[in-house]
Amino acid sequence: MNVIDLFYLKATLKAVVQNHLEHQRNSVLQFMTYFKTKLVVQLEFTRVTKAVVLLKAAWKASLWQVDEASKRAILLKKDFPRMPANTFDAPRRPPVCWACCRTASS
């Protein structure tokens, strides 16, 4: 091999390596762009999902509060027999036997 062949070989190898580096750089840039777009889409989806979940949670909480308020209102409207202030003052009732009640009604 003479000097011209070595110079040509060196130039060819340099061109091949440069070409591979450019392709590799382009593929890395393409991958980073792809990754960035996917990451941005994922973050937007997560942000929207969190907002929807918060809205759903607030909506369910308000429904629960309305439901509880309506239950309390119904309970307040009902007439319950007053309980004595002291349970010792409550009238004593004789114990009821299920078997005795059944034979008496038969």
LINUR-V155600 format. One record per helix or strand. SS is the DSSP state (H for helix, E for strand). FROM is the first residue (numbers start at 1). LEN is the number of residues. Records with the same first field share a line. If there is no record, write none. Layout:
SS=FROM-LEN + FROM-LEN
This chain:
H=3-75 + 87-3 + 98-8
